Amino acid sequence: MLQGWQTVLGVDGTRLQNPHARLLYARIAGHLQHVLAWPPHLPGAPPHYAVHLETKTRFPGSLVAVRTKDHYAFVGVDAVIVCEKLDLKGEGVATRASDGCPEARVQAQNATGDFYRLCAEHKLDVVVCECRDANSKGRQERFVQQVCTPHSPHYHYGTAGVSEALDEDDISVLGARCELIAPETR
């Protein structure tokens, strides 16, 4: 996995042009051996970190976007990549605390276009996790809704007839890949 990230980010983050992405990279540089580049035992993980970790374990070569209120969040190494590729600044880039996990956010109303750019222009896969209304315990259920790829970059959730979680067969049909391939080789 480290080799795949270095293909996108450069060794030691040398390909990063966005100053915010470079700052986020500095926070994760010592943790790149972990699936999200942020070990679960470190403080500062966002509340939705468990969803990111579980999904990233299933789709290690894909970016993972998790819906949280009015935006989609990317954490750890995914935050660095999204910050760089979408040239995020200001409120789109955050850390949860002085020792917190890097997080990048894209607004829900812009997400379809942002996912398209990540897939079609930058040749990355994005696994999109949505949430259902709160259950009886007051917790929202999150689920993988769609895997957007360079071959199928359009995000369709919320459009006519597309509002339920996908099962494993649907996900494989959408072309999910579990290894990061350098953009130059796709």
C-alpha positions, 0 to 999 in steps of 0.5 A: 500500500505504501508504494501505491501512495508514494506513486500518487504523492511522491516519495516523502510527499515530493509531488504535492503542490498544494501547501495544505496538502503538504501540511496534512502529509507532514502529520501522517508521514510517520504512519504510512504503514497503516491502512489510513496512515493514522493508527486506530490507537492514536488520539484525534480520530474523527467519530466516523473513523471506524467507517473509514477504517472498515471500508478502507480495509475492504477497498485499500486502493480506493479513496473513501468518502463518508457522508457526515451531515452536509459534507463528505469526509476523507481522512488520513492519506485520503485527505492528503490526496483529495486536498491535493487533487481538488486543490482544497483550502481553508474550510475543506481541510482540517485536523481534529485537534493539535494531535488529530487525524487529517481530514478533508471535506467536500460539500455534499452539494458539490460532491458529484462534481468532485467525485467525477474529477477525482475519477475521470481527471485523476484516475482514482477510485472513490468508495462513497459511504452514505448514511440512513436515518438514525436507528432506535439507538440514535445512531446513523447507519452508514453503508457503501452506496457506490464505487466511482471509478475512472470507467464509471465516474458518475455518482448516482445516489439520490437520483431516480431509483438509486437510493438503497445500499448496494450489495457485494454483486452490485459493487463488483459490477461497478468495477471496484478495484482493491489496488492503487494503480498509478495514474500514468498506467491507467 
